[in-house]
Amino acid sequence: MTEDYIYKDSLVAISNYSITFFNYYYPTKKNLTVEFGDIEKIEIKKLTLLNGKYRFWGTGNFICW
């Protein structure tokens, strides 16, 4: 089954039901797909040194990505 994407570039693909992050897992470069129903909330924050401004890969904790 192929999925129709609303948006797609080299980093992400967005459909009506999910978002796929390409090359997500290091070092295997496997993709991660998150269903929109699994997302609890989305917050937009200004990037600082404490919350990931120059982060190369991953997360500072496993609650916020």
N, CA, C and O atoms as CSV, one atom per row, in Angstrom:
chain,resi,resn,atom,element,x,y,z
A,1,MET,N,N,0.843,-1.185,0.000
A,1,MET,CA,C,0.000,0.000,0.000
A,1,MET,C,C,0.885,1.245,0.000
A,1,MET,O,O,1.750,1.388,0.864
A,2,THR,N,N,0.682,2.122,-0.936
A,2,THR,CA,C,1.427,3.373,-0.967
A,2,THR,C,C,0.598,4.453,-0.293
A,2,THR,O,O,-0.633,4.427,-0.315
A,3,GLU,N,N,1.283,5.375,0.290
A,3,GLU,CA,C,0.605,6.439,1.017
A,3,GLU,C,C,0.730,7.739,0.236
A,3,GLU,O,O,1.801,8.047,-0.286
A,4,ASP,N,N,-0.337,8.493,0.151
A,4,ASP,CA,C,-0.293,9.796,-0.495
A,4,ASP,C,C,0.180,10.816,0.519
A,4,ASP,O,O,-0.397,10.945,1.599
A,5,TYR,N,N,1.215,11.530,0.174
A,5,TYR,CA,C,1.790,12.503,1.093
A,5,TYR,C,C,1.286,13.900,0.793
A,5,TYR,O,O,1.158,14.290,-0.368
A,6,ILE,N,N,0.998,14.656,1.851
A,6,ILE,CA,C,0.636,16.059,1.740
A,6,ILE,C,C,1.905,16.864,1.500
A,6,ILE,O,O,1.911,17.838,0.746
A,7,TYR,N,N,2.994,16.429,2.168
A,7,TYR,CA,C,4.286,17.103,2.052
A,7,TYR,C,C,5.373,16.056,2.174
A,7,TYR,O,O,5.248,15.112,2.954
A,8,LYS,N,N,6.451,16.220,1.399
A,8,LYS,CA,C,7.570,15.296,1.487
A,8,LYS,C,C,8.847,16.008,1.053
A,8,LYS,O,O,8.879,16.681,0.022
A,9,ASP,N,N,9.911,15.848,1.865
A,9,ASP,CA,C,11.230,16.335,1.485
A,9,ASP,C,C,12.257,15.302,1.932
A,9,ASP,O,O,11.889,14.160,2.206
A,10,SER,N,N,13.520,15.667,2.011
A,10,SER,CA,C,14.564,14.694,2.358
A,10,SER,C,C,14.571,14.332,3.846
A,10,SER,O,O,15.227,13.366,4.235
A,11,LEU,N,N,13.860,15.085,4.680
A,11,LEU,CA,C,13.850,14.835,6.126
A,11,LEU,C,C,12.571,14.190,6.627
A,11,LEU,O,O,12.615,13.311,7.487
A,12,VAL,N,N,11.422,14.619,6.094
A,12,VAL,CA,C,10.130,14.132,6.587
A,12,VAL,C,C,9.149,13.916,5.446
A,12,VAL,O,O,9.297,14.465,4.355
A,13,ALA,N,N,8.135,13.093,5.734
A,13,ALA,CA,C,6.993,12.927,4.837
A,13,ALA,C,C,5.743,12.985,5.705
A,13,ALA,O,O,5.652,12.289,6.716
A,14,ILE,N,N,4.784,13.810,5.311
A,14,ILE,CA,C,3.559,14.002,6.085
A,14,ILE,C,C,2.369,13.551,5.257
A,14,ILE,O,O,2.188,13.977,4.117
A,15,SER,N,N,1.560,12.679,5.852
A,15,SER,CA,C,0.317,12.238,5.206
A,15,SER,C,C,-0.855,12.748,6.038
A,15,SER,O,O,-0.658,13.516,6.980
A,16,ASN,N,N,-2.050,12.335,5.704
A,16,ASN,CA,C,-3.219,12.715,6.503
A,16,ASN,C,C,-3.238,12.036,7.862
A,16,ASN,O,O,-3.957,12.475,8.760
A,17,TYR,N,N,-2.456,10.964,8.029
A,17,TYR,CA,C,-2.544,10.143,9.238
A,17,TYR,C,C,-1.255,10.037,10.040
A,17,TYR,O,O,-1.286,9.645,11.206
A,18,SER,N,N,-0.116,10.382,9.431
A,18,SER,CA,C,1.155,10.167,10.124
A,18,SER,C,C,2.244,11.080,9.582
A,18,SER,O,O,2.084,11.737,8.553
A,19,ILE,N,N,3.361,11.099,10.310
A,19,ILE,CA,C,4.569,11.784,9.870
A,19,ILE,C,C,5.710,10.778,9.940
A,19,ILE,O,O,5.847,10.060,10.930
A,20,THR,N,N,6.527,10.723,8.896
A,20,THR,CA,C,7.668,9.831,8.854
A,20,THR,C,C,8.933,10.665,8.851
A,20,THR,O,O,9.092,11.571,8.032
A,21,PHE,N,N,9.837,10.351,9.779
A,21,PHE,CA,C,11.140,10.997,9.868
A,21,PHE,C,C,12.155,10.070,9.203
A,21,PHE,O,O,12.348,8.940,9.653
A,22,PHE,N,N,12.801,10.535,8.142
A,22,PHE,CA,C,13.753,9.706,7.413
A,22,PHE,C,C,15.109,9.686,8.123
A,22,PHE,O,O,15.521,10.681,8.720
A,23,ASN,N,N,15.794,8.548,8.051
A,23,ASN,CA,C,17.130,8.375,8.645
A,23,ASN,C,C,17.135,8.741,10.126
A,23,ASN,O,O,18.070,9.382,10.606
A,24,TYR,N,N,16.107,8.342,10.839
A,24,TYR,CA,C,15.908,8.759,12.230
A,24,TYR,C,C,16.843,8.062,13.201
A,24,TYR,O,O,17.446,8.706,14.060
A,25,TYR,N,N,16.967,6.751,13.068
A,25,TYR,CA,C,17.739,5.980,14.043
A,25,TYR,C,C,19.213,5.948,13.674
A,25,TYR,O,O,19.576,5.606,12.549
A,26,TYR,N,N,20.056,6.308,14.632
A,26,TYR,CA,C,21.507,6.282,14.429
A,26,TYR,C,C,22.055,4.989,14.976
A,26,TYR,O,O,21.642,4.635,16.080
A,27,PRO,N,N,22.919,4.251,14.352
A,27,PRO,CA,C,23.572,4.516,13.076
A,27,PRO,C,C,22.908,3.804,11.903
A,27,PRO,O,O,23.438,3.841,10.793
A,28,THR,N,N,21.754,3.153,12.119
A,28,THR,CA,C,21.136,2.344,11.061
A,28,THR,C,C,20.419,3.176,10.007
A,28,THR,O,O,20.163,2.688,8.907
A,29,LYS,N,N,20.092,4.423,10.325
A,29,LYS,CA,C,19.369,5.321,9.424
A,29,LYS,C,C,17.974,4.812,9.070
A,29,LYS,O,O,17.438,5.141,8.012
A,30,LYS,N,N,17.388,4.009,9.961
A,30,LYS,CA,C,16.004,3.564,9.736
A,30,LYS,C,C,15.055,4.738,9.960
A,30,LYS,O,O,15.369,5.682,10.685
A,31,ASN,N,N,13.896,4.660,9.328
A,31,ASN,CA,C,12.893,5.708,9.451
A,31,ASN,C,C,12.022,5.482,10.681
A,31,ASN,O,O,11.913,4.360,11.175
A,32,LEU,N,N,11.409,6.547,11.168
A,32,LEU,CA,C,10.445,6.480,12.265
A,32,LEU,C,C,9.135,7.067,11.762
A,32,LEU,O,O,9.108,8.184,11.244
A,33,THR,N,N,8.052,6.317,11.912
A,33,THR,CA,C,6.723,6.805,11.546
A,33,THR,C,C,5.893,6.955,12.812
A,33,THR,O,O,5.787,6.025,13.612
A,34,VAL,N,N,5.305,8.137,12.985
A,34,VAL,CA,C,4.469,8.440,14.148
A,34,VAL,C,C,3.063,8.734,13.649
A,34,VAL,O,O,2.858,9.625,12.825
A,35,GLU,N,N,2.100,7.979,14.155
A,35,GLU,CA,C,0.692,8.231,13.825
A,35,GLU,C,C,0.233,9.478,14.582
A,35,GLU,O,O,0.606,9.670,15.739
A,36,PHE,N,N,-0.559,10.309,13.949
A,36,PHE,CA,C,-1.030,11.529,14.604
A,36,PHE,C,C,-1.835,11.229,15.864
A,36,PHE,O,O,-1.811,12.019,16.808
A,37,GLY,N,N,-2.536,10.120,15.896
A,37,GLY,CA,C,-3.304,9.739,17.078
A,37,GLY,C,C,-2.433,9.415,18.285
A,37,GLY,O,O,-2.923,9.419,19.414
A,38,ASP,N,N,-1.141,9.132,18.064
A,38,ASP,CA,C,-0.212,8.821,19.152
A,38,ASP,C,C,0.442,10.061,19.744
A,38,ASP,O,O,1.139,9.964,20.754
A,39,ILE,N,N,0.231,11.227,19.135
A,39,ILE,CA,C,0.856,12.469,19.608
A,39,ILE,C,C,-0.023,13.076,20.690
A,39,ILE,O,O,-1.207,13.338,20.477
A,40,GLU,N,N,0.577,13.294,21.853
A,40,GLU,CA,C,-0.156,13.863,22.985
A,40,GLU,C,C,-0.321,15.374,22.855
A,40,GLU,O,O,-1.413,15.901,23.065
A,41,LYS,N,N,0.768,16.075,22.508
A,41,LYS,CA,C,0.680,17.522,22.309
A,41,LYS,C,C,1.897,17.989,21.514
A,41,LYS,O,O,2.909,17.293,21.424
A,42,ILE,N,N,1.772,19.170,20.951
A,42,ILE,CA,C,2.856,19.800,20.204
A,42,ILE,C,C,3.054,21.189,20.779
A,42,ILE,O,O,2.099,21.948,20.940
A,43,GLU,N,N,4.302,21.516,21.088
A,43,GLU,CA,C,4.650,22.840,21.574
A,43,GLU,C,C,5.718,23.418,20.673
A,43,GLU,O,O,6.656,22.717,20.293
A,44,ILE,N,N,5.589,24.676,20.330
A,44,ILE,CA,C,6.600,25.368,19.545
A,44,ILE,C,C,7.344,26.299,20.492
A,44,ILE,O,O,6.747,27.163,21.135
A,45,LYS,N,N,8.670,26.107,20.568
A,45,LYS,CA,C,9.495,26.907,21.466
A,45,LYS,C,C,10.659,27.508,20.703
A,45,LYS,O,O,11.138,26.931,19.726
A,46,LYS,N,N,11.106,28.657,21.147
A,46,LYS,CA,C,12.312,29.260,20.598
A,46,LYS,C,C,13.508,28.413,21.036
A,46,LYS,O,O,13.636,28.078,22.214
A,47,LEU,N,N,14.376,28.071,20.096
A,47,LEU,CA,C,15.517,27.228,20.422
A,47,LEU,C,C,16.568,27.998,21.217
A,47,LEU,O,O,16.911,29.136,20.894
A,48,THR,N,N,17.070,27.344,22.268
A,48,THR,CA,C,18.161,27.885,23.080
A,48,THR,C,C,19.196,26.784,23.276
A,48,THR,O,O,18.972,25.640,22.879
A,49,LEU,N,N,20.309,27.122,23.876
A,49,LEU,CA,C,21.332,26.112,24.160
A,49,LEU,C,C,20.814,25.034,25.096
A,49,LEU,O,O,21.265,23.890,25.024
A,50,LEU,N,N,19.875,25.375,25.975
A,50,LEU,CA,C,19.353,24.404,26.940
A,50,LEU,C,C,18.317,23.452,26.335
A,50,LEU,O,O,18.111,22.358,26.859
A,51,ASN,N,N,17.670,23.850,25.248
A,51,ASN,CA,C,16.640,22.961,24.704
A,51,ASN,C,C,16.950,22.445,23.298
A,51,ASN,O,O,16.045,21.982,22.603
A,52,GLY,N,N,18.211,22.516,22.868
A,52,GLY,CA,C,18.585,21.830,21.647
A,52,GLY,C,C,18.977,22.672,20.454
A,52,GLY,O,O,18.938,22.180,19.327
A,53,LYS,N,N,19.352,23.921,20.658
A,53,LYS,CA,C,19.655,24.792,19.524
A,53,LYS,C,C,20.723,24.207,18.594
A,53,LYS,O,O,20.568,24.258,17.374
A,54,TYR,N,N,21.793,23.659,19.148
A,54,TYR,CA,C,22.860,23.109,18.313
A,54,TYR,C,C,22.940,21.592,18.420
A,54,TYR,O,O,24.004,21.014,18.200
A,55,ARG,N,N,21.844,20.948,18.750
A,55,ARG,CA,C,21.831,19.494,18.884
A,55,ARG,C,C,22.035,18.862,17.516
A,55,ARG,O,O,21.369,19.221,16.545
A,56,PHE,N,N,22.971,17.908,17.452
A,56,PHE,CA,C,23.278,17.237,16.190
A,56,PHE,C,C,22.331,16.081,15.924
A,56,PHE,O,O,21.921,15.870,14.783
A,57,TRP,N,N,21.975,15.322,16.969
A,57,TRP,CA,C,21.152,14.139,16.755
A,57,TRP,C,C,20.407,13.809,18.041
A,57,TRP,O,O,20.980,13.937,19.123
A,58,GLY,N,N,19.176,13.397,17.960
A,58,GLY,CA,C,18.461,12.843,19.103
A,58,GLY,C,C,17.796,13.860,20.000
A,58,GLY,O,O,17.421,14.954,19.578
A,59,THR,N,N,17.661,13.463,21.252
A,59,THR,CA,C,16.917,14.252,22.226
A,59,THR,C,C,17.725,14.422,23.505
A,59,THR,O,O,18.624,13.631,23.790
A,60,GLY,N,N,17.403,15.450,24.265
A,60,GLY,CA,C,18.008,15.637,25.575
A,60,GLY,C,C,17.326,14.802,26.625
A,60,GLY,O,O,17.926,14.489,27.654
A,61,ASN,N,N,16.077,14.432,26.387
A,61,ASN,CA,C,15.351,13.505,27.241
A,61,ASN,C,C,14.392,12.714,26.354
A,61,ASN,O,O,14.253,13.029,25.172
A,62,PHE,N,N,13.749,11.724,26.883
A,62,PHE,CA,C,12.924,10.884,26.036
A,62,PHE,C,C,11.428,11.178,26.157
A,62,PHE,O,O,10.594,10.330,25.841
A,63,ILE,N,N,11.100,12.381,26.614
A,63,ILE,CA,C,9.722,12.837,26.647
A,63,ILE,C,C,9.491,13.856,25.543
A,63,ILE,O,O,8.465,13.824,24.863
A,64,CYS,N,N,10.453,14.767,25.368
A,64,CYS,CA,C,10.354,15.810,24.337
A,64,CYS,C,C,11.324,15.499,23.214
A,64,CYS,O,O,12.482,15.165,23.463
A,65,TRP,N,N,10.857,15.609,21.984
A,65,TRP,CA,C,11.710,15.342,20.819
A,65,TRP,C,C,11.786,16.579,19.970
A,65,TRP,O,O,12.454,16.578,18.936
